[in-house]
Amino acid sequence: MVREVTGWIVPPPDQLTDTDRVTLQKISDPCPEIAATVELTRQLAEMLVNLRGKDLRRDWDAVKAGLTLPYNSGPVEGNVNRSKMIKKDVRPRPP
């Protein structure tokens, strides 16, 4: 259920089915914290998709670079993950 709700939060509301939109509304209406999370997550997703780094103010240089430059740490993170998986497999196993 968590993944399903997350899938309703990130895309723009006009990309949801009427049923999904109504269900998300029913979940978020009674809880201001969830409603705020939905709104802030949508704003962040929209900034990321449209590379609108200029809209954020804290840690300006890092945020702007992360949201406007084509570079990312994906390959590095992939190698770190691969190394961790290899390390897990080489641990001694009980007989």
SULQUI-V180845 format. One record per backbone hydrogen bond with DSSP energy under -0.5 kcal/mol. CO is the residue of the C=O (numbers start at 0). NH is the residue of the N-H. E is the energy in kcal/mol with one decimal. If there is no record, write none. Layout:
co:nh:e
CO:NH:E
CO:NH:E
This chain:
co:nh:e
0:4:-2.6
1:5:-2.7
2:6:-2.1
3:7:-0.7
4:7:-1.1
4:8:-1.2
5:8:-0.5
5:9:-1.9
6:10:-0.5
11:14:-2.4
12:15:-1.7
16:20:-2.4
17:21:-2.5
18:22:-2.5
19:23:-2.5
20:24:-2.0
21:25:-2.3
22:26:-1.7
23:27:-2.5
24:28:-2.7
25:29:-0.6
27:30:-1.0
27:34:-0.6
29:31:-0.5
30:34:-2.4
31:35:-2.5
32:36:-2.3
33:37:-2.7
34:38:-2.2
35:39:-2.9
36:40:-2.5
37:41:-2.2
38:42:-2.2
39:43:-2.5
40:44:-2.8
41:45:-2.4
42:46:-2.1
43:47:-2.6
44:48:-2.6
45:49:-2.0
46:51:-2.3
47:50:-0.9
50:52:-0.7
51:54:-1.8
52:55:-1.6
56:59:-0.9
58:62:-2.9
59:63:-3.0
60:64:-2.2
61:65:-2.5
62:66:-1.9
63:67:-1.1
64:68:-2.2
72:76:-3.0
73:77:-2.5
74:78:-2.0
75:79:-2.4
76:80:-2.6
77:81:-2.4
78:82:-2.6
79:83:-2.2
80:84:-2.3
81:85:-2.4
82:86:-2.6
83:87:-2.2
84:88:-1.6
85:89:-1.2
86:89:-0.5
87:90:-0.9
